[in-house]
């Protein structure tokens, strides 16, 4: 029985029968994923996050994924500058919910593997198996400097992270762990209790998209998180990562993407609002600061891609926009599923105002289309 079958049997939300899984992204940070000065009632507080989570649970969504951030990106908004730690956030959110999957996004060089393994297991018990890790190798140099660390070379970060994850995984499986690597050493390490999840560990996701990043993800993780330039390229990405995991590592690998959503009663209203919050109110200084770091450090986005898709970075970190009426947005999600992707993290400018309308008008259409139970 492979790991995905064990997750399915455990009842984990990420492996349920819904053809297209849905989640939200970045609600622990100011502005979430929209780099804009547009008006919004959303705040990255625990109270707002609980309100969002309960609406998601009532409508049958699968997950919430936070962004790990310690400083903002400047500009008028200081984008993401106010933020909640993702481990304590996940523990608190799990304690007041019963169905949703919560992830902790962790920049691996900022936390010791023994500490990460213990915190992840603790949250896994609090959530009764509804917990996962979003693994990030660290790409924002000003943050690494806050921890007194020099930014490692791109491929070296994945070598470092591979050792880190070997230690964490070993602690989830057994005690008296000894490890002597190039980057990490532990002696006679123990950890109890072991993970609550019957699969033996939390769900693992990673957004690695370079050659080294995809190898890391295909070897270790359950889902690759990627941004689609368009549906054709998205389908090619899904096919590629699935084949890589199968042919090189004899594993199954799921896929998730991200999409900023604007759904309104009429197409004109939706397009007008998208134009307003992106083109009229976009914080272009903060957006350029994000892009500069991504191009230099992450190898996930090229300068050419940013030049072509600058508006989409403002709209929601470069995700594929879904803009229109309820029928149009539902059809765009149907088309998205046709690429073979397993799920999408949807982002909104104002979750308090926009999420209820999406749940009321779009979710029933997805059920009619067979994408949701």
HUZI-V690421 format. One line per field, one symbol per residue. ss: DSSP state (2 for helix, 1 for strand, 0 for the rest). phi: phi as a letter, one per 40 degrees, with the letter a starting at -180 (. if undefined). psi: psi as a letter, one per 20 degrees, with the letter a starting at -180 (. if undefined). A space follows every 10 residues. Layout:
ss->???
phi->???
psi->???
//
This chain:
ss->0022222222 0022200000 1111100010 0000010000 0000022222 2222222220 0011100000 0000000000 0010022222 2222200000 1111111222 0022222222 2222222000 1111110000 2222220000 0002222222 2222222222 2220001111 0000111110 0000000000 0011110000 2222222222 0011100000 2222222222 2222222220 0001111111 1110002222 2222222222 0102222222 2222222200 0022222202 2222220000 0111022222 2222222000 0011111000 2222222222 2022222200 000
phi->.ccccccdcc gcdcbccccb cbabbgccbc gfbccacdca ccbcbccccc ccdccccccg ccabbcbcab acbggccfdg cbabdcccdc cccccbbbbc cbbbcbcdcc accccccccc cccccdcfgb babbcbcgbb ddcdcccgbc cccdcccccd cccdcccdcc cccabfcbab bcbbbbbfcb abccdcdccg accbbacdbc dccccdcccb bbacbbbcca cccccccdcc ccccccccbf bcbcbbbbac bbbbcbccdc cccdcccccc bccccccccd cdcdccbcgc bcccccdcbd dccccifgcc cbbicdcccc cccccccccg ccaaccbbcb dccccdcccc bcdccccccg cbc
psi->prhhhhgghi kphikaipho qqrqpjiiqp idjomqjqqq ipqlrgghhg ggghhgghij rgrporpoqi qajbahilpj hpqpphghgh gghhhjrihq ppqoppogii pqhggggggg hghhggiljl qrpoppioin ghghhhjkqq pqqghhhhgg hggghggggg hhhralpppo ahhqpqplpq pqrrqhpiii rrqpqqjpir ghghggghhh rhpppqpphr hghghggggg hghggghhjl rpprqqaqpp poprhqhggg hggghghghh jpnhggghgg hggghghhjh prhggghhkg hhgghmkjro qoparggghg hhhghghiii qhrpoqqqgn hhhhghgghh hgghhhghij iq.
//
